[in-house]
Amino acid sequence: MKRFVFLALALSACDAERVEETALERFQFEARPGRPRIEVAIEDGSVEVQGVEGSRTIEAEFTKKARSFDRETASTLLPRIEVSAKEVEEGARFRFEGRAESIPPFGGDLRTDLKLRVPREVEIEIATEDGRIRIEGIDGRVRAESGDGRIVIAGASGELRLRTDDGSIVGRDLDAAVDAATDDGGIELEGAFRKLRAVTSDGSIHVDCREWRTPTEGWVVRALDGSIEAVFPAEAAADIDATVSDGRIESRLDSFASTSRGENDRRLRGKLGGGGPLLLFSAMDGRIELAQR
């Protein structure tokens, strides 16, 4: 069963140089039992996703925005923004898209922001070329990718694959297998990790492991130009292999038995809490700090 609601609003806002006109469109669907699959593709705009425990309803709210130098021009640009919501497979797969026609240089700016309320247990894929992504309260497989924007995810469990070309990645209250990478930005992750891969080309990485989940595939934490900080709980058990090229390693691990310490504090290998899965840390230009509660 599918329910549809449409609502359009014309609002105006102005700053020193531009006027903004907006239009709102809402869609609503009902998902059948199981994990619905949700696909999102936005050319230019942000995406926010809220998981709702016990709900089977999927609600989408698109906010189309057109900015230009005067109200008349902004209003004429709004129809160039197209949004769509489709039930690809009845009750099981849904796709949401936002795109805009090209406009002449300096003619204005077009964007589409999307807010979604979905069942907590889902599979979701999100792609935006230019915009931030925020996800909260999801249990399932998540794939989120932004060409230019920050990714924030909180209260999530399952499998998380997070990518941004230009922006930071922040994860809070996680209990998941995490694969996070950014070309330009820092990474901050807090929670319990069944698997962890965190890689940045330009930025620092901070990992706060609140509860130990024995990883099945270990960790890979790598920063090409930035520092790495990792904090472990008292019960953590793993093999540690840490290397820096230009910097030093500082260890405040209470239950750590070193098997090799490199010259100038640039290599550290040993067993934490008796040993376990291999945790790899590497920094090209920056320090590595490892600590334990």
N, C-alpha and C positions, 0 to 999 in steps of 0.2 A: 504494500500500500504506500502511495506517495502523496504527500500534501505539498502544495506550492503556495507561497505567499509573495506578492510583489508590492514594494512600496518605494516610491520615488520622492525625493525631497530636493528642493533647490535652496541652497544656503549660500551666503556670501561672507567672505572674510577678506580683509585687505591688510597689507603691510605698507611700508614706505614705497614699494615699487610695484607690487602686483596684487591682483584680485583673484580670489579663489572661488570657484563654483563647485558644488558637490552634488552627487546623486547617490541614493542608497537603494540597493536591491537585496531582498532576502529570499532564501530558499529553504525548504524543510523537507526531509525525507525520514522514513522509518527503515531501520536496518533489521534484518532477520537475525535470529540467534546465531552465535558464533562471532568470529572476528571480521567485521567488514573491512574492505580494502578501500582506502581513500587516497586519491591522487590529486595533487595541487600543482598548477603551473601558472605563475604570475610573471609577466614580463618586467614590470617596474612597480614595486610596492611591497609592503610588509605582509607577513602572515602570522596570525596568532591562533593557537589551538588550545582548547581547554577540554580535558577529559572529564566525563561525568560518570561517577559510579552508579551502576544499575540502570542507566538510561540506554534506550535503543534509538533515540532520536538524533538525527544529524541536522544541525542548523548552520546555515552559512549566511554571512552578512558581508556583502561587497560595498565598499565605499569608493566611488569613482570621484577623482579629483582633477580639475582642470584649472591651471593658473596661467594668467596672462596679464597684460598691462592695463586692460580695461574689462569691465563686466560683460560687455557685449561679445568680445572676442572669446573670453573664457566660456561663456554659455554656448557659443557655436562649436567649441572644441569638445564639449562633453559627449556628444553623440559619437565621436571618434573612438571612444572607449567601449569595448565589448566585453561582457562577462557571460559565463555560461555555467550551468550546474546540470550534470547529467547522471542518470542512474544507468550505468553501463550494463550491469548485471543485477537483476531485480533483487533488492534487499541486501546485496553482497558487495557490490563494487560501485564506487561513485567517483566522478571526476569534476573538478572545479578549475576554471580557467579565467584569466584576465589578461587582455591584450589591448594595445592601442595602435591606431594607424599612425604612420609617420606624419610629422608636421614640419613646416619650414623652420630652419634655424631661427632662433629668437622669437618664434611665434608663440611659445608657451611651454608649459610642462604638463604631462599627463601621467597619472599613476592610479593604481588600484590597490587598496588595502583590503585584506580579507580576514575576517574573524570566524572561526569555526568552533562549535560545541559538538562533541562527538562522544560515543561510548568510550569508557576508559580502555576497554580491551579492543584494540584495532591494529591494523597494519596501515602505515601512512607513509606516503612519499611526497615531499615538498621540494619545489624548485622555484627560485625567484632570481632573476638576473640582477636586480638592484633593489635590495631591501632587507630589513632584519627579519629574523624568524624567532618566535617565542612559542614554546611548547610546555604544557603543564598537565600533570596528572594522567599520563599515558602508560599503559602496560601492553607492550607488543613490539613489533618491529617498526623502527622509525628510520627513515632516510630523509635527511634535510640538507639542502644545498643552496647556498647563496653566492652569486657572483660578486656582490659588494654589499656586505652587511653583517651585523653581529648575530650570533645564534645563542639563545638562552634556553635551557631546558631544565625543568625542575619537577621533583616528585615523580620521576619516571622509572620504569623497570622494563626489562626485556633486552632487545638488541638495538643499539643506537649507532647510526653512522652519520657523522656530522662533518660537513665540508663548507668552507668559505674561502674565497680567494683573497678577500680583503676585509678583515674584521676579526674580532675576538670570539672565542667559544667559552661559554660559562655553563657548567652543570652543577646543580645543587640537589641534595637529597636523592641520589641515584642508587639503584640496585640493579646493575645492568652489565652487559658486555658492551664496552664503549670503544668506538673507533672514531677519533676526532683529529682533523687536520686543517690547518690554515696556512696560507702563504704569507700573510702579513697580519699578525695579531697574536695576542697571548691566549693561553688556555688555562682555565681554572676548573677543576673537577673535585667534587666532594661527594662521598658516599661509599658504597661497597661495589667492588668491581670483579666480576667473574672473568673478565678479559679486559685488557686495556692496551690501546694503542693511541698515543698522543704525540703529534708531530707538528712543529711549526718552523717555518723558514726564517721568520723575523719576529721574535717575541719570546717571552718567558713562559714557563709551565709550572703550575702549582697543583699538586695532587694531595688531597687530604682524605686518606683512606680511614673511614670511621669504623668499619667493621670488616673483618677479614673473611673473604670468600676465596677459597683455594682456586686459583685460576687454572683452567684446563689448557691454556695455550701461553701462559706467562704474560709479561708486560713488555712493551717497547715504548720508551719515552725519549724523544729526541728533539733537541733545539739546535738549529744551526747558528743562530745569532741571538742568544739569550740564556738566562739561567734556568735551572731546574730545582724545584723544591718538592720533596715528597715526605709525608708524615704517615707513619704506620701505627696501628694499634699494637698493644702489648702481645697479643696472641699471633701476630703475623709470623709465617714460616715460609722462607723462600731462599733461593740462591740469588745473590746480588752480583751484578757485573756493571760497574760504572766507569766511564771514561770521559775525560775532558781533553781538548786539544790546546786551548789557551785559557787557563783558569785553574781552579783547584777544587778538590772534593773535601767537604766537611761532613764527618759522620758523627751523629749523636744517637747511634743505635745501641740500646742497652743489651740486647741478647744477640749480638753479632760476633761471629768468630771469623776473623780475617784469614784467608788463605794466600793472598797476595796483595801487596801494597806497592803501587808503582812509584817511580822516582818523581819527586816534586809534587806529591799528592795528586797525581793526574790519573791514577788507575786504582780502583778498589774492587776486590773480589772476595767473596766469602759467603758464609751461611748465616742467615737470620733465623733465629728460633729453631735451629737444628736443620734448616734447609727445606727445599721444596721446589716449586716451579721457578724457572729462570726469569728474573726481572732485569731487563737491560735499560741502562740510562746512558745517554751520550749527549755532550754539549760541545759544539765546535768552538764557540767564543762566549764563555760564561762559566759560572761556577755551578757545582752540584751540591745541594745540601740534603742529607738524609737524616731523618729524626724518627724517634719512637716515643709514644706516650708512656 
